Amino acid sequence: MKARKVERPSKEELEKMLWEKPTTWLAKEFGVSGKAIEKWCKTYGIQKPPRGYWNRNKKY
C-alpha cells in the first residue's frame, strides 16, 4: 500500500479549520485540491459550511 503524500489533519482539527477558512484556502495550505478536502470531510463524516457561507460571513 502506498503512503500518503500529504498528512491529513485529525477530524477535530479539520472540523475547526473548515469553519475558520474557506476550503480553497485550506487546499492551498495542504497542497491538495478542494476535492481532496471534500473527500477528507466525507471520510470523517464532517459537514462543510453551506454554499455561500463565506460570501455572507466575511470572517477571514
Summary of the structure (lengths in Angstrom):
residues: 60
radius of gyration: 11.8
end to end distance: 38.2
largest distance: 42.6
contacts: 117
relative contact order: 0.17
helix: 52%
strand: 0%
